[in-house]
Amino acid sequence: MLEYDAKRDIWSLGPAATDLELLLTLAEKFKGLFGKDEYIDYSPERAAEAYQDSRIEFIQTPDGRVRSPYQLLVDYRQRPAESWGTVTFSGAYTFPGALETRRREMVEEFGQKKLLKKGNQPAPRVVTCDTSRETLHFVLEAAHYHDQVGSNLTIDMPPFSPTITVRGVECRCVREWDVAQANGQVKKLPTFEESRLANTIGVAIGITARSSRDGRWQWLRRKRSKEVAVYPGMWHVPFSFALAFDEHSRTVNDLNTLIRFDLASERSEELAGLEVSDFGTLKPVAFCRDLARGGKPQFFFELPLRISLEDLLRRTKDTTEEFVGKIQPISELQEGPKVSPELVCFLLLKSFPEREATGAA
């Protein structure tokens, strides 16, 4: 729904009331929007229990009826839009020896399940994020996708074999190990500096298109393939990716350039059939920590299309390497597969201002 903010003299596009009511209905029907698979428990309740001493404010509806497992760190709508942040690379990430066996086992298992379609590509890891400056600053390390497979992407899979005891805590899974190595028996979410997980950057992009039939702007969704490592078989934002980089990327000093390097190649794969001129201006929405995956860094963007919804459906493939079926409006979501936490978080971020979109666990 397109709305005008007279105080700030800007137009903003948020989900319609019917879109939000749909989330509320689904949340009540399924007794929670999010489930779990053998690797990750996506529910906010799991994160609230694991990090109970942190008093995390989740991104949620003001009444708390729909809650997503994300912590808001930066609301870009409250900052100058020219720069998303500056970056410095500090060297290579050293994967923790305590998790070496788990990484080896999980990489082998993911390979057998054909979940490693892009191999072990290099990926930037967040070491620190300085939000005290007018322009955000990120210190990054060079990690790899397999590091993520051995940590953030299999964070709740029990048990360790043999069992790992850290600082007097017997750890059943990677999530508990990371908390214990940072804080002992205190159940706090480790900071980026404290965490030893891969914590590579994720990018989620909400896409809007206008229907040529009724002129209404629609937020879009797409169903994930069951043969992917992240959110298998769930409704999701139409475009998301794990940020990758190459040797040239390490020479850049701003986040805009770093993300746009990978954005172009990912867009050509997942939205094949569209031209660069079909897209509007990419706008940052928020920088969050993905609590379901151990506090992994997650950026949210919005991207309007200059072509109609009908043209989009006509020109894009029904199935890609990571998605199955057609892109569809959020408002047409019915019973069926679960909704990804990223899609719900994006809708919540676009629906309420910062002061209303967070709440303590």
Order of alpha helices (4+ residues) and beta strands (2+ residues): beta-beta-alpha-alpha-beta-beta-beta-alpha-beta-beta-alpha-beta-beta-alpha-beta-beta-beta-beta-alpha-beta-beta-alpha-beta-alpha-beta
